[in-house]
């Protein structure tokens, strides 16, 4: 499990956060909302249907937290200003 966590950590290059290959292949995320506008990615999925199914299970069994589904797309590359 630790190796999976390492793959999902964002990569910072020249001060800009890049998505990992795993994150690009799994754009559908379930986010757990926390106080003070914080959030945690609970799981990532390739298909929306898989995310919806997992979301329903979380809603049923973990009622004390709020979860949302988001489509996490990679940021557009920015060109350096001249």
N, CA, C and O of each residue as an XYZ file, in Angstrom:
328
protein
N       0.815     -1.187      0.000
C       0.000      0.000      0.000
C       0.858      1.250      0.000
O       0.467      2.260     -0.586
N       1.999      1.212      0.630
C       2.863      2.387      0.676
C       3.335      2.769     -0.721
O       3.470      3.955     -1.022
N       3.588      1.780     -1.581
C       4.038      2.103     -2.935
C       2.946      2.822     -3.717
O       3.242      3.694     -4.535
N       1.676      2.462     -3.473
C       0.573      3.135     -4.150
C       0.482      4.586     -3.700
O       0.218      5.471     -4.514
N       0.699      4.839     -2.408
C       0.669      6.208     -1.896
C       1.784      7.037     -2.515
O       1.588      8.220     -2.793
N       2.932      6.446     -2.731
C       4.038      7.178     -3.350
C       3.692      7.567     -4.782
O       4.056      8.655     -5.229
N       2.992      6.692     -5.512
C       2.644      6.997     -6.899
C       1.662      8.151     -7.004
O       1.665      8.882     -7.994
N       0.821      8.318     -5.989
C      -0.209      9.338     -6.075
C       0.240     10.692     -5.540
O      -0.530     11.651     -5.587
N       1.460     10.793     -5.036
C       1.944     12.077     -4.549
C       2.262     12.979     -5.736
O       2.891     12.536     -6.696
N       1.829     14.260     -5.680
C       2.108     15.157     -6.795
C       3.597     15.453     -6.912
O       4.329     15.435     -5.922
N       4.023     15.720     -8.117
C       5.417     16.030     -8.403
C       5.537     17.532     -8.617
O       4.753     18.119     -9.363
N       6.508     18.152     -7.969
C       6.721     19.585     -8.134
C       7.950     19.793     -9.006
O       9.040     19.322     -8.681
N       7.767     20.502    -10.115
C       8.866     20.811    -11.025
C       8.887     22.320    -11.216
O       7.910     22.910    -11.680
N       9.999     22.937    -10.858
C      10.169     24.387    -10.989
C       9.031     25.146    -10.300
O       8.524     26.131    -10.835
N       8.638     24.686     -9.123
C       7.601     25.355     -8.355
C       6.183     25.094     -8.832
O       5.238     25.639     -8.261
N       6.007     24.274     -9.864
C       4.681     23.975    -10.404
C       4.346     22.514    -10.124
O       5.174     21.630    -10.342
N       3.128     22.260     -9.639
C       2.707     20.896     -9.302
C       2.266     20.175    -10.565
O       1.438     20.685    -11.320
N       2.815     18.994    -10.792
C       2.468     18.159    -11.943
C       1.703     16.937    -11.460
O       1.924     16.459    -10.347
N       0.798     16.431    -12.300
C       0.067     15.212    -11.971
C       0.931     13.996    -12.327
O       1.659     14.004    -13.320
N       0.833     12.961    -11.501
C       1.553     11.732    -11.796
C       0.820     10.967    -12.901
O      -0.318     11.286    -13.244
N       1.486      9.966    -13.443
C       0.883      9.147    -14.490
C      -0.374      8.455    -13.972
O      -1.382      8.387    -14.675
N      -0.315      7.942    -12.749
C      -1.468      7.286    -12.131
C      -2.644      8.255    -12.032
O      -3.779      7.881    -12.330
N      -2.383      9.497    -11.616
C      -3.446     10.494    -11.486
C      -4.061     10.834    -12.832
O      -5.272     11.039    -12.927
N      -3.247     10.897    -13.865
C      -3.786     11.200    -15.196
C      -4.654     10.063    -15.720
O      -5.602     10.306    -16.466
N      -4.343      8.823    -15.340
C      -5.146      7.679    -15.782
C      -6.424      7.520    -14.969
O      -7.353      6.841    -15.406
N      -6.482      8.133    -13.801
C      -7.629      8.007    -12.899
C      -8.141      9.405    -12.537
O      -7.900      9.876    -11.425
N      -8.840     10.072    -13.453
C      -9.234     11.467    -13.208
C     -10.424     11.650    -12.263
O     -10.594     12.735    -11.706
N     -11.247     10.627    -12.070
C     -12.417     10.767    -11.191
C     -11.985     10.530     -9.753
O     -11.433      9.477     -9.433
N     -12.238     11.517     -8.875
C     -11.804     11.445     -7.482
C     -12.984     11.560     -6.541
O     -13.960     12.258     -6.819
N     -12.876     10.866     -5.427
C     -13.790     11.090     -4.310
C     -12.999     11.877     -3.283
O     -11.928     11.458     -2.845
N     -13.545     13.024     -2.906
C     -12.892     13.936     -1.976
C     -13.657     13.936     -0.661
O     -14.884     14.026     -0.650
N     -12.926     13.834      0.451
C     -13.534     13.984      1.781
C     -13.320     15.421      2.214
O     -12.183     15.880      2.316
N     -14.417     16.136      2.470
C     -14.340     17.532      2.875
C     -14.082     17.626      4.371
O     -14.734     16.955      5.171
N     -13.112     18.476      4.739
C     -12.726     18.676      6.122
C     -12.970     20.126      6.523
O     -13.212     20.967      5.657
N     -12.912     20.434      7.807
C     -13.084     21.830      8.231
C     -11.977     22.729      7.687
O     -10.923     22.248      7.272
N     -12.226     24.031      7.694
C     -11.267     25.049      7.244
C     -10.887     24.884      5.781
O      -9.730     25.091      5.417
N     -11.832     24.518      4.950
C     -11.636     24.384      3.495
C     -10.535     23.397      3.123
O      -9.895     23.556      2.084
N     -10.306     22.394      3.943
C      -9.324     21.370      3.631
C     -10.036     20.185      3.014
O     -11.247     20.023      3.166
N      -9.267     19.348      2.309
C      -9.846     18.183      1.659
C      -8.793     17.085      1.536
O      -7.589     17.341      1.558
N      -9.287     15.858      1.407
C      -8.418     14.689      1.221
C      -8.982     13.864      0.075
O     -10.187     13.625      0.008
N      -8.101     13.429     -0.830
C      -8.518     12.516     -1.893
C      -8.601     11.120     -1.283
O      -7.599     10.561     -0.837
N      -9.812     10.569     -1.271
C     -10.052      9.257     -0.679
C      -9.708      8.154     -1.678
O      -9.073      7.162     -1.320
N     -10.131      8.333     -2.934
C      -9.899      7.309     -3.957
C      -9.935      7.953     -5.339
O     -10.532      9.012     -5.533
N      -9.284      7.291     -6.296
C      -9.273      7.751     -7.684
C      -9.762      6.607     -8.568
O      -9.499      5.435     -8.300
N     -10.488      6.983     -9.643
C     -11.081      5.974    -10.530
C     -10.925      6.387    -11.981
O     -10.828      7.574    -12.290
N     -10.901      5.408    -12.866
C     -10.855      5.680    -14.302
C     -12.221      6.056    -14.847
O     -12.323      6.874    -15.761
N     -13.274      5.464    -14.292
C     -14.627      5.680    -14.815
C     -15.527      6.321    -13.769
O     -15.418      6.031    -12.577
N     -16.422      7.197    -14.229
C     -17.363      7.880    -13.343
C     -18.270      6.873    -12.638
O     -18.588      7.043    -11.460
N     -18.677      5.851    -13.337
C     -19.563      4.836    -12.755
C     -18.924      4.176    -11.533
O     -19.595      3.952    -10.526
N     -17.633      3.867    -11.619
C     -16.928      3.275    -10.479
C     -16.888      4.244     -9.298
O     -17.070      3.841     -8.150
N     -16.650      5.518     -9.587
C     -16.632      6.536     -8.536
C     -18.011      6.670     -7.893
O     -18.115      6.784     -6.672
N     -19.064      6.656     -8.700
C     -20.423      6.750     -8.172
C     -20.754      5.582     -7.244
O     -21.346      5.774     -6.182
N     -20.371      4.376     -7.649
C     -20.639      3.186     -6.832
C     -19.924      3.275     -5.485
O     -20.517      3.001     -4.442
N     -18.660      3.654     -5.515
C     -17.885      3.777     -4.284
C     -18.446      4.906     -3.410
O     -18.493      4.784     -2.186
N     -18.869      5.997     -4.044
C     -19.452      7.142     -3.350
C     -20.710      6.729     -2.575
O     -20.895      7.128     -1.425
N     -21.565      5.932     -3.209
C     -22.785      5.478     -2.538
C     -22.470      4.619     -1.310
O     -23.149      4.721     -0.289
N     -21.450      3.781     -1.410
C     -21.051      2.962     -0.270
C     -20.546      3.850      0.861
O     -20.892      3.635      2.022
N     -19.729      4.846      0.528
C     -19.221      5.753      1.559
C     -20.352      6.522      2.228
O     -20.358      6.679      3.449
N     -21.301      7.000      1.446
C     -22.428      7.732      2.019
C     -23.239      6.857      2.977
O     -23.735      7.341      3.995
N     -23.370      5.597      2.656
C     -24.164      4.697      3.480
C     -23.460      4.344      4.793
O     -24.099      4.292      5.843
N     -22.148      4.102      4.738
C     -21.436      3.601      5.911
C     -20.650      4.650      6.688
O     -20.326      4.424      7.854
N     -20.336      5.785      6.081
C     -19.570      6.830      6.767
C     -20.408      8.107      6.747
O     -20.219      8.973      5.894
N     -21.316      8.208      7.678
C     -22.268      9.325      7.665
C     -21.733     10.583      8.329
O     -22.320     11.652      8.161
N     -20.639     10.494      9.076
C     -20.142     11.663      9.790
C     -19.286     12.599      8.931
O     -18.919     13.680      9.392
N     -18.961     12.213      7.701
C     -18.169     13.049      6.806
C     -18.941     13.337      5.523
O     -19.862     12.606      5.159
N     -18.553     14.409      4.847
C     -19.149     14.769      3.563
C     -18.158     14.415      2.462
O     -16.975     14.746      2.548
N     -18.650     13.741      1.429
C     -17.823     13.352      0.289
C     -18.397     13.961     -0.978
O     -19.607     14.157     -1.087
N     -17.527     14.261     -1.938
C     -17.953     14.755     -3.246
C     -17.128     14.057     -4.321
O     -16.014     13.599     -4.070
N     -17.695     13.985     -5.521
C     -16.983     13.428     -6.676
C     -16.544     14.586     -7.558
O     -17.338     15.477     -7.861
N     -15.288     14.573     -7.967
C     -14.766     15.621     -8.856
C     -14.003     14.970    -10.006
O     -13.478     13.863     -9.886
N     -13.960     15.691    -11.120
C     -13.146     15.277    -12.267
C     -11.890     16.128    -12.222
O     -11.942     17.331    -12.478
N     -10.773     15.518    -11.902
C      -9.505     16.211    -11.695
C      -8.681     16.142    -12.975
O      -8.041     15.127    -13.252
N      -8.698     17.205    -13.742
C      -7.954     17.224    -15.001
C      -6.573     17.832    -14.775
O      -6.394     18.637    -13.861
N      -5.603     17.458    -15.591
C      -4.266     18.031    -15.424
C      -4.271     19.516    -15.775
O      -5.008     19.942    -16.664
N      -3.456     20.300    -15.082
C      -3.404     21.728    -15.400
C      -2.797     21.961    -16.782
O      -1.950     21.198    -17.246
N      -3.250     23.031    -17.423
C      -2.686     23.368    -18.730
C      -1.260     23.863    -18.554
O      -0.972     24.601    -17.611
N      -0.364     23.465    -19.450
C       0.999     23.963    -19.334
C       1.038     25.474    -19.575
O       0.349     25.994    -20.453
N       1.839     26.150    -18.795
C       1.971     27.586    -18.957
C       3.277     27.911    -19.634
O       4.305     27.293    -19.358
N       3.235     28.870    -20.509
C       4.436     29.310    -21.190
C       5.138     30.358    -20.354
O       4.481     31.183    -19.720
N       6.467     30.343    -20.340
C       7.185     31.363    -19.567
C       6.960     32.750    -20.182
O       6.924     32.904    -21.403
N       6.811     33.747    -19.317
C       6.613     35.114    -19.786
C       7.957     35.706    -20.187
O       8.977     35.499    -19.529
N       7.924     36.442    -21.275
C       9.179     37.036    -21.761
C       9.235     38.497    -21.422
O      10.213     39.170    -21.748
